[in-house]
Amino acid sequence: MREEQWRRQAHKIKNFAFFQSHGTQDSMLSHRSAHRLNQLLLACGWRGQLQSFPGGHEIPLSVLQATSRYINSISTSH
């Protein structure tokens, strides 16, 4: 991950809402990298969460359900 580039870009947008999901067994991108990105975005003032799940490079039903709940929560809070 090009952390400094991500940090510079993330600081340009304040209070941005995001939802991130990542499988703990992803062979294409490590879960550790996803966690580091999540921490970087939060440190830059973004509002969001990382939804980890047991699995690989996929989008399981549990993540779709969590995404729906997240979207509903931010749409009712604004």
N, C-alpha and C positions, 0 to 999 in steps of 0.2 A: 504494500500500500504506500502510496506517495503521501505520507501523512502531512507534510507541510503544505502541499497543494490543497489537500482536502480542508485543512484548517483555515487557510486563507480564504477559500471560497465559502466555507460555512460561516465565517465571521461576517461576510457581506450581507447575509440574510438573517435577521434577528427573529426570534420567537416563532420559528417554523415548526409546524407539527409534522411528525413522521412516524411511520410504523415500519419496523424492520423485523424480518423473520429469518431464521437460519437453522439448518439441521446440524446437530452435534456430530454427525458422521459424514458431513459433506466432504467429498474427495476433491472437489474443484476449488473450493475456497475454505480455508480452515475456520472453525468456529471461533478460535482465538482472534483471528483477524476481524471477524464480524463484531465480536465483543469490543475490540479496540476502536473500531469505527463508531460503535454506539457511544462509547465513553467520550470520544472526540466530539461528536455532535452535541451531546449533553453539555459538555464543557464550553461549547461555543454558544450556549443559550438556546439550543433547539429543544422543543418539547416532544418527547416520544418515548418509545419503548422497543426493546428487543424481545421478540417472542422466539425462544429456543424450542426445538422439538427433536425427539429422537428420530433421526432419519438423515437422508443425504440431500442432494441437490434437487429438491422437489417442493411442492406446495400441498401439504396434506389438508384434509378437511378441518382439522383442529386450528390450523393457521387461518384458513378462510373465515372460520367462525370468530376467531380472535380479531381479525381485521375488521369484520363487520361490527363487533362490539366497540372497537377503537374509533371507527368512523362515526358511529352513533354517539359516542361519548364526546367527541370534539364538536360535532355538529349541534348538539344540544347545549354546549357550554358557551357558544358564541352567539 
